[in-house]
Amino acid sequence: MNENKLRMEAQRGKQAQDVLDNELVKDAFSKIENALNETWKRSDPNDTEGRERVYLSIKLLQRFKDQFEFAVRTGNIAEDELLRIKDPTAWQKMKEKLNG
């Protein structure tokens, strides 16, 4: 991967982390998830179709959040790779520190 692509991935990771750290976004995820769980709990056990819709909604909400978390992880990897390219000695020291 070239440096420009790594920088772009690192930036996307930071933006994704900003989204996940945003209090309004956290609150929205929490409220939607709670509302879906309450809807599921109150649903008629015989309402298979309704319960399936709620289940799929919960799964979609999680997949949406997972996309941001994936971008954060990818961004962290890109930042590590940029450090390795720019300063191999610093990268090696960081690696040794993490590995104990």
Sequence and secondary structure as in RCSB ss.txt:
>XXXX:A:sequence
MNENKLRMEAQRGKQAQDVLDNELVKDAFSKIENALNETWKRSDPNDTEGRERVYLSIKLLQRFKDQFEFAVRTG
NIAEDELLRIKDPTAWQKMKEKLNG
>XXXX:A:secstr
  HHHHHHHHHHHHHHHHHHH HHHHHHHHHHHHHHHHHHHHS TT HHHHHHHHHHHHHHHHHHHHHHHHHHHH
HHHHHHHHHHH HHHHHHHHHHHH 
